[in-house]
Amino acid sequence: MPYSYNKLWKLLIDQGMTKEEFRKQIEASPTTIAAMGKGEGISPKVLSRICETMRCQPGDIMEYIPNQE
C-alpha cells in the first residue's frame, strides 16, 4: 500500500460528493476506485482526469508512502 488517497477522500467529503458521483464524473471504473481504496497506483490518464475535474495537482490528492521494512 504505497499510496495514500486520504487527501482526495477528504476533498470529496468537503465538497459533499460521494465516491460513486466522483467515479462517474471522472469516468473511472469501480475497479479503479477500489484500487485507490487499497492504496494501489492508478494510471496517469486517470490521475489527469482527477486533477482536471478537481482543479488540483497530484500532490493535493495523493501521497507516496515508502515501505518501512
N, C-alpha and C positions, 0 to 999 in steps of 0.2 A: 504494500500500500504506500507507494512513494509520493502520491499526490494527495493534497487536501483541497477540496472544493468548498470548505466551510464558508469562505468569503462569499461565494456565489449563493449558497443556500441562505445566508443571512440577507443578502441583497434581495433575493426573491421574497423573503418574509417582509422586509422593509417596504417592498413595493406591493405587497398583498397578492402576489402571484403564486399559484400552485406549480408544482413540478410538471404536472400534465399540461397546464397552459403554456409554461415555458417550453416544454418539449415540442409542442405544436408550433409555437412561434418561431423556433429555430429550425424546424423541420428535421428533428433528430428522431432516431428510433428509440423505442423503450429500452432496447439493449444498451444503447449509448448512455442513457440516463442511469441505468442500473450499474454500468461500469464506473460511472462517475461516483455513484454512491459507495462503491467498493474502493475508491481511491486509485482506479486504474487510469492510464493515459487515454487521451482522445485524439482524434485525427486533427491535423492543422485546419482542415476545412470546417470541421465542427467548431473548433476554437474561434476561427474567424467569424462564423455566423453568430456565435455567442457575443463576441466583442462588438460586432456591428449592432446587434439587437440591443444590448445593454449599454452601448456607448461607453466602453471601458477598454482598458488594457488587460492582457493576460494576468498580470500580477495583481489586478484588482479582484480577480475571481478565483484564483488558484495559487497554490504554492507547492514547491517541491520539498519533500521531507526525506532526507537521505536515511538509509538503513543505519541503525545504531548497533551493528554487530561488532 
